[in-house]
């Protein structure tokens, strides 16, 4: 297995495994973008302001710009690597991606960009975007069959007598009208 020599922040030299995309070992990871996002749901309350009471961590996303060189002028190595990347995409199965910073499990290839020009000298230079797949745990539960409840015979409810409505003119002030229309903010009770 090939290794990278990596210098940590405190100056110590450690060995690190080469970046890998599933079974494909890269000659170099030119750049890596590790994206960890969260969503903060907002809810509007009675006063019109918004509140948040939790955070939802979204799946990790990763973008690698990598290369597989042509050793000894044999272009089949780069061609095989390209076919492997296409197989990963076509299989639509979660894979493991090893980067210089972290190993990711359950990653799906979301996008593959392979520019080909004379500056590559036959090497495979590509950008691959991955997104973490989070699986839900599903289970089957057996429930006993519930016996239907027999409905009781419906009896006609006795008719309620409506109270007689009496209308009369009442002279109210503006404050009294406001209090009647806004009962929560007032202790006023209209005259009976």
C-alpha positions as CSV (number, residue, x, y, z in Angstrom):
1,X,0.0,0.0,0.0
2,X,1.3,3.5,-0.8
3,X,1.3,6.1,1.9
4,X,1.4,9.8,2.1
5,X,3.7,11.6,4.6
6,X,1.6,14.2,6.3
7,X,2.9,16.9,8.7
8,X,0.4,17.7,11.5
9,X,-0.2,21.2,13.1
10,X,2.3,20.5,15.9
11,X,5.0,19.5,13.4
12,X,4.8,15.7,14.0
13,X,5.2,13.6,10.8
14,X,2.7,10.8,10.4
15,X,2.0,8.3,7.7
16,X,-1.5,8.4,6.1
17,X,-3.1,6.1,3.6
18,X,-3.5,7.3,0.1
19,X,-6.9,8.7,-0.8
20,X,-9.3,6.0,-2.2
21,X,-12.7,6.0,-3.8
22,X,-14.0,2.5,-3.1
23,X,-11.4,0.2,-4.7
24,X,-9.7,3.0,-6.7
25,X,-6.5,4.3,-5.1
26,X,-5.6,7.8,-6.3
27,X,-2.1,9.0,-7.1
28,X,-3.0,12.4,-5.7
29,X,-5.9,14.2,-4.2
30,X,-5.4,17.7,-5.6
31,X,-8.1,19.2,-3.5
32,X,-10.8,18.1,-1.1
33,X,-13.9,20.0,0.0
34,X,-15.6,18.6,3.1
35,X,-19.0,20.1,3.7
36,X,-21.0,19.7,6.9
37,X,-24.3,21.6,6.9
38,X,-27.1,21.9,9.3
39,X,-30.7,23.1,9.0
40,X,-32.3,25.2,11.7
41,X,-36.1,25.0,11.2
42,X,-38.0,28.2,12.0
43,X,-41.6,28.5,13.1
44,X,-43.8,31.6,13.3
45,X,-45.5,32.2,16.6
46,X,-48.6,34.3,17.5
47,X,-46.5,37.5,17.9
48,X,-45.2,37.2,14.3
49,X,-41.6,36.5,15.3
50,X,-39.9,33.2,14.4
51,X,-38.5,30.7,16.9
52,X,-36.1,27.7,16.5
53,X,-36.0,24.9,18.9
54,X,-33.8,22.3,17.2
55,X,-31.0,21.7,14.6
56,X,-31.1,19.0,11.9
57,X,-27.6,17.8,10.8
58,X,-27.7,17.2,7.0
59,X,-25.7,14.4,5.3
60,X,-22.1,15.2,4.8
61,X,-20.9,16.1,1.3
62,X,-17.5,15.7,-0.2
63,X,-15.8,16.9,-3.4
64,X,-12.5,15.5,-4.5
65,X,-10.3,16.7,-7.3
66,X,-8.0,13.8,-8.0
67,X,-5.7,12.3,-10.5
68,X,-4.5,8.8,-11.6
69,X,-1.3,9.1,-13.6
70,X,0.0,7.1,-16.6
71,X,3.0,5.2,-15.2
72,X,5.6,4.3,-17.8
73,X,3.4,5.8,-20.6
74,X,0.8,3.0,-20.3
75,X,-2.6,4.8,-20.8
76,X,-4.5,1.6,-19.6
77,X,-4.1,2.6,-16.0
78,X,-5.9,5.9,-16.4
79,X,-8.5,4.2,-18.6
80,X,-9.2,1.5,-16.0
81,X,-9.6,4.2,-13.3
82,X,-12.1,6.0,-15.5
83,X,-14.1,2.8,-16.0
84,X,-14.0,2.1,-12.3
85,X,-15.4,5.6,-11.5
86,X,-18.2,5.0,-14.1
87,X,-18.9,1.6,-12.6
88,X,-19.3,3.2,-9.1
89,X,-21.8,5.6,-10.6
90,X,-23.7,3.0,-12.5
91,X,-23.9,0.5,-9.6
92,X,-25.6,3.1,-7.4
93,X,-24.4,1.5,-4.2
94,X,-22.9,3.3,-1.2
95,X,-19.1,3.2,-1.1
96,X,-16.3,4.1,1.3
97,X,-14.2,7.2,0.4
98,X,-10.8,7.7,2.2
99,X,-9.5,11.2,2.2
100,X,-6.5,12.8,3.8
101,X,-8.7,14.1,6.5
102,X,-11.3,11.4,7.2
103,X,-12.8,8.1,6.0
104,X,-16.4,8.4,4.9
105,X,-18.8,5.4,4.8
106,X,-22.1,5.2,2.9
107,X,-21.2,7.8,0.3
108,X,-23.0,8.0,-3.1
109,X,-21.3,9.4,-6.2
110,X,-23.4,12.4,-7.0
111,X,-21.4,14.0,-9.9
112,X,-18.4,13.1,-11.9
113,X,-16.6,15.6,-14.1
114,X,-13.7,14.4,-16.3
115,X,-12.1,17.1,-18.4
116,X,-9.8,15.7,-21.1
117,X,-7.2,17.9,-22.8
118,X,-3.6,17.7,-23.9
119,X,-2.3,19.2,-20.6
120,X,-3.4,16.0,-18.8
121,X,-0.8,14.0,-20.8
122,X,-3.1,11.0,-20.8
123,X,-3.6,11.0,-17.0
124,X,-7.1,10.9,-15.5
125,X,-7.9,14.2,-13.8
126,X,-11.4,14.4,-12.4
127,X,-13.7,16.0,-9.9
128,X,-16.1,13.7,-8.0
129,X,-18.8,14.9,-5.7
130,X,-20.2,12.6,-3.0
131,X,-23.1,12.7,-0.6
132,X,-23.6,10.7,2.5
133,X,-26.6,8.3,2.6
134,X,-28.2,8.0,6.0
135,X,-30.3,4.8,6.3
136,X,-33.4,4.6,8.4
137,X,-34.0,1.6,10.6
138,X,-37.3,-0.1,9.5
139,X,-39.0,-2.8,11.4
140,X,-42.2,-4.8,11.0
141,X,-44.5,-5.0,13.9
142,X,-47.3,-7.6,14.2
143,X,-50.5,-6.3,15.8
144,X,-53.3,-8.5,17.0
145,X,-56.5,-8.1,15.1
146,X,-58.9,-5.8,17.0
147,X,-62.5,-6.9,17.3
148,X,-64.9,-4.3,16.1
149,X,-66.8,-2.5,18.8
150,X,-70.5,-3.0,18.5
151,X,-72.3,0.3,18.0
152,X,-75.0,1.1,20.5
153,X,-78.4,1.9,19.2
154,X,-78.7,5.6,18.5
155,X,-81.6,7.2,20.4
156,X,-82.9,10.5,19.2
157,X,-81.6,13.2,21.5
158,X,-84.3,15.3,23.0
159,X,-84.6,18.7,21.3
160,X,-83.3,21.5,23.3
161,X,-85.4,24.5,23.5
162,X,-83.8,27.6,22.2
163,X,-84.0,30.6,24.6
164,X,-86.1,33.4,23.4
165,X,-84.0,36.2,22.1
166,X,-85.0,39.6,23.2
167,X,-83.5,42.6,21.4
168,X,-83.5,46.1,22.7
169,X,-81.5,49.2,21.9
170,X,-78.7,49.9,24.2
171,X,-76.6,53.1,24.0
172,X,-72.9,52.3,24.5
173,X,-69.8,54.5,24.6
174,X,-66.8,54.0,22.3
175,X,-64.8,52.4,25.1
176,X,-67.6,49.9,25.8
177,X,-67.8,48.9,22.1
178,X,-64.1,48.4,22.0
179,X,-64.2,46.3,25.1
180,X,-67.0,44.1,23.6
181,X,-65.0,43.6,20.4
182,X,-61.7,42.9,22.3
183,X,-62.8,40.8,25.3
184,X,-59.2,39.6,26.1
185,X,-57.9,43.1,26.8
186,X,-60.8,44.3,28.9
187,X,-62.8,43.3,32.0
188,X,-65.8,45.1,30.8
189,X,-69.1,43.2,30.7
190,X,-72.0,44.7,28.7
191,X,-75.1,45.6,30.6
192,X,-77.7,42.9,30.7
